[in-house]
Amino acid sequence: MGTTSLATAIVVFTGVLWGFYWLPVRSIADAGLPGAWGTVAITLAASLLVLPVAIGQRDRLVRADRLALVSIAVGGAAFALYSVGFVYGRVAIVILLYFLTPVWSTLIGRFVMGWPVRRLRLLAILVGLAGLVVMLGAGGEMPLPRGAGEWMALAAGLCWSVATTGMRSRSPLAPAPATFVFSMGAAITSLVLAPFFEPLPVGLGSSRLIEPVGLAFVAGGVWWGLSIASLMWATVRLEPVRVGILLMTEVIVGALSAALLAGELLSPLELAGGALVLLAGVLEVWPSKRERG
């Protein structure tokens, strides 16, 4: 298998894998670590698993641009919000709200960074916002997020847009130390959030902790460690348009898995709004004639 084919397979697998991420999150909540405490366990487990490699490459962390480190940590915070959102919101809606990142990224790039904006990206903003209104107003109510899960998903997408803007404007960091900073940013965020949603579980003996802690290490190692490090390797070897479109498998897999395994079905209007959100993502990453030439 060539490098491009391998990188493509990794991106597709990453999207599919994250489409199932809600399963360990909710399983940990059911096993005794409710609310954001499950995400605390997952992100701390991920940080511990990556720590030895990060220590071995600590010179890169010391030399890294400080804004780049902050941006990566904010990216971790975004994923923490996204993770907690699955406990309090419907899977497909949480994923789709997070995938509004093209709208926020374009607005931040234009009005904060002063970057030029292509016509297709302006169209992506309009299509994405239209999808948001249709999706959230499907029940005949005000088109606003309902419940903590949906609000956190929306905030996660905004934080991720801020993070990627900062990472784009600064020198990149090697995958292993970047994953450690990413996981620690998520762990700190989830630790701050957790007490506001649920009290710290008490009376959990060592025997009752085996299941949630074991699940946390699996989720932290597979989703936060291996998949993120692999994705960082793959994305620099593929065109951005291909990466962006391939990662949308997460939305499809997440919606289907939630419908089949959790009985979370979307209404026709919610499906239509979700389709517009996905279309906005395609328009945001689609290359212009200048870029293709």
C-alpha positions in Angstrom: 0.0 0.0 0.0 1.4 3.4 -1.0 1.7 6.4 1.3 -1.3 8.2 -0.1 -3.5 5.1 0.1 -2.4 4.4 3.7 -3.0 8.0 4.7 -6.5 7.9 3.1 -7.3 4.6 4.9 -6.2 6.2 8.2 -8.4 9.2 7.8 -11.4 7.1 6.9 -10.8 4.8 9.8 -10.5 7.8 12.1 -13.8 9.1 11.0 -15.5 5.8 11.5 -13.8 5.3 14.8 -15.0 8.6 16.2 -18.5 7.9 14.9 -18.6 5.2 17.7 -16.9 7.4 20.4 -20.2 8.0 22.1 -20.4 4.3 23.1 -17.4 4.3 25.5 -18.4 7.8 26.8 -21.9 6.6 27.8 -20.7 3.2 28.9 -18.3 4.9 31.4 -21.2 7.0 32.7 -23.4 3.9 33.1 -20.5 2.2 34.9 -20.3 4.8 37.7 -18.5 7.9 36.4 -21.4 10.2 35.3 -21.4 13.5 33.4 -18.0 14.9 32.7 -16.2 12.6 35.2 -16.0 10.0 32.5 -14.2 12.4 30.1 -11.9 13.3 33.0 -10.9 9.7 33.3 -10.5 9.2 29.5 -8.3 12.3 29.1 -6.2 11.6 32.1 -5.7 8.0 30.9 -4.7 9.4 27.4 -2.2 11.8 29.0 -0.6 9.1 31.1 -0.3 6.8 28.1 1.4 9.4 26.0 3.5 10.9 28.9 6.6 8.6 28.4 6.9 9.5 24.7 6.3 13.2 25.5 9.1 13.1 28.2 11.4 11.5 25.6 10.7 14.5 23.3 10.5 17.2 25.9 13.1 19.3 24.1 10.5 19.8 21.4 8.0 20.9 23.9 10.5 23.4 25.4 11.3 24.9 22.0 7.7 24.9 20.8 6.0 28.2 20.1 3.9 29.2 23.1 0.8 30.2 21.0 1.0 26.9 19.2 0.9 25.0 22.6 -2.0 27.1 23.8 -3.8 26.5 20.5 -3.3 22.7 20.8 -4.6 22.8 24.4 -7.6 24.7 23.3 -8.2 22.0 20.7 -8.2 19.5 23.5 -10.7 21.6 25.4 -12.9 21.6 22.3 -12.8 17.8 22.2 -13.6 17.6 26.0 -16.7 19.7 25.4 -17.6 17.4 22.5 -17.0 14.3 24.6 -19.2 15.5 27.5 -21.9 16.6 25.1 -22.6 12.9 24.2 -23.7 12.3 27.8 -26.3 15.1 27.7 -27.3 15.3 24.1 -28.4 13.2 21.1 -25.4 11.8 19.3 -26.3 12.9 15.7 -27.2 16.4 16.8 -24.0 16.8 18.9 -21.9 15.7 16.0 -23.6 17.9 13.5 -23.4 21.0 15.8 -19.7 20.3 16.2 -19.3 20.0 12.4 -20.4 23.7 12.0 -16.7 24.5 12.5 -16.3 25.7 8.8 -18.7 28.6 9.6 -16.7 29.7 12.7 -13.3 29.1 11.0 -14.2 31.2 8.1 -15.5 34.1 10.2 -12.5 34.0 12.6 -10.1 33.8 9.6 -11.7 36.8 7.9 -12.5 39.2 10.8 -9.7 38.2 13.3 -6.8 37.1 11.2 -7.6 39.2 8.1 -7.3 36.2 5.7 -9.1 36.5 2.3 -12.3 34.5 2.0 -13.3 32.7 -1.2 -16.8 32.9 -2.5 -17.3 29.2 -1.8 -16.5 29.8 1.8 -19.0 32.7 2.0 -21.6 30.3 0.6 -20.5 27.7 3.1 -21.3 30.1 5.9 -24.8 30.8 4.6 -25.5 27.1 4.0 -24.2 26.1 7.4 -26.2 28.7 9.2 -29.3 27.7 7.2 -28.7 24.1 8.2 -28.3 25.1 11.9 -31.7 27.0 11.8 -33.5 24.1 10.0 -32.0 21.5 12.3 -32.6 23.2 15.6 -36.0 24.6 14.6 -37.3 21.3 13.4 -39.7 21.0 16.3 -41.3 24.3 15.6 -39.4 26.0 18.4 -36.8 28.7 18.4 -33.7 27.5 16.5 -31.5 27.4 19.5 -29.6 24.5 21.1 -31.7 22.6 23.7 -29.9 21.2 26.7 -26.4 21.2 28.0 -25.2 18.6 25.4 -26.2 20.7 22.4 -24.7 23.9 23.8 -21.4 22.2 24.6 -21.3 20.7 21.1 -21.8 24.2 19.6 -19.1 25.6 21.9 -16.8 22.7 21.0 -17.0 23.6 17.3 -16.2 27.3 18.1 -13.2 26.3 20.3 -11.9 24.0 17.7 -12.1 26.7 15.1 -10.1 29.0 17.4 -7.6 26.2 18.0 -7.0 25.3 14.3 -6.7 29.0 13.4 -3.9 29.3 16.0 -2.2 26.0 14.9 -2.4 27.1 11.2 -0.6 30.4 12.0 2.2 28.8 14.0 4.9 26.2 13.6 3.6 22.6 14.0 4.5 20.3 16.9 5.5 16.6 16.5 2.6 14.2 16.9 3.5 12.7 20.3 4.1 15.9 22.3 1.1 17.5 20.5 -1.1 14.6 21.6 0.1 15.0 25.2 -0.7 18.8 25.2 -4.0 18.1 23.5 -5.0 15.5 26.1 -3.9 17.7 29.0 -5.9 20.6 27.7 -8.9 18.3 27.6 -8.3 16.9 31.0 -8.1 20.3 32.6 -11.2 21.5 30.9 -13.2 18.4 31.9 -12.0 18.7 35.5 -13.2 22.2 35.6 -16.6 21.3 34.1 -17.3 18.1 36.0 -18.4 19.5 39.4 -20.9 21.8 37.7 -22.8 18.8 36.2 -22.5 16.0 38.7 -20.9 15.6 42.1 -17.8 13.5 42.4 -19.0 9.9 42.8 -18.5 8.6 46.3 -18.4 5.1 47.6 -16.8 3.6 44.5 -14.6 0.8 45.8 -11.7 -0.6 43.9 -13.8 -3.4 42.5 -16.4 -1.0 41.1 -13.7 1.2 39.6 -12.2 -1.5 37.5 -14.8 -1.3 34.7 -15.0 2.5 34.2 -11.2 2.9 34.6 -10.6 0.1 32.2 -12.9 1.6 29.6 -11.3 5.0 30.2 -7.8 3.6 29.3 -9.2 1.9 26.2 -10.9 5.0 25.0 -8.0 7.2 26.0 -5.5 4.9 24.2 -7.5 4.2 21.1 -9.5 7.4 20.4 -7.3 10.1 22.1 -3.9 8.5 21.7 -3.5 6.3 18.7 -6.2 7.8 16.4 -5.2 11.4 16.9 -1.4 10.7 16.5 -2.2 8.7 13.3 -4.4 11.4 12.0 -1.7 14.0 12.5 0.6 11.8 10.4 -1.9 11.3 7.7 -3.2 14.8 7.3 0.1 16.3 6.2 0.3 13.7 3.4 -3.1 14.4 1.9 -4.8 17.4 0.3 -7.0 19.3 2.8 -10.1 18.7 0.7 -9.7 15.0 0.8 -9.1 15.0 4.6 -12.2 17.2 5.2 -14.5 15.1 3.2 -13.2 11.7 4.4 -13.6 12.8 8.1 -17.3 13.4 7.4 -17.7 9.6 7.7 -17.9 10.4 11.5 -21.3 12.1 11.0 -22.7 9.2 9.0 -21.4 6.5 11.3 -22.4 8.4 14.4 -26.0 9.0 13.2 -26.4 5.4 12.0 -24.9 3.9 15.1 -27.0 6.0 17.4 -30.2 5.1 15.5 -29.4 1.4 15.6 -27.9 1.1 19.0 -29.6 3.8 21.0 -32.8 4.4 19.1 -32.0 8.0 18.5 -33.8 8.8 15.2 -33.7 12.2 13.5 -36.8 13.8 12.1 -37.0 14.6 8.3 -36.3 18.3 9.0 -33.4 17.5 11.3 -32.0 15.3 8.5 -32.4 18.1 6.0 -30.6 20.5 8.3 -27.8 18.0 8.9 -27.4 17.6 5.1 -27.0 21.4 4.8 -24.3 21.3 7.6 -22.4 18.6 5.7 -22.8 20.5 2.4 -21.3 23.6 4.2 -18.3 21.4 5.2 -17.8 20.2 1.6 -18.0 23.8 0.3 -15.5 25.0 2.9 -12.8 22.6 1.9 -13.5 22.4 -1.9 -10.5 23.8 -3.8 -11.0 26.9 -5.9 -9.8 27.0 -9.6 -6.7 28.9 -8.4 -5.9 26.2 -5.8 -6.5 23.4 -8.4 -4.3 25.1 -10.9 
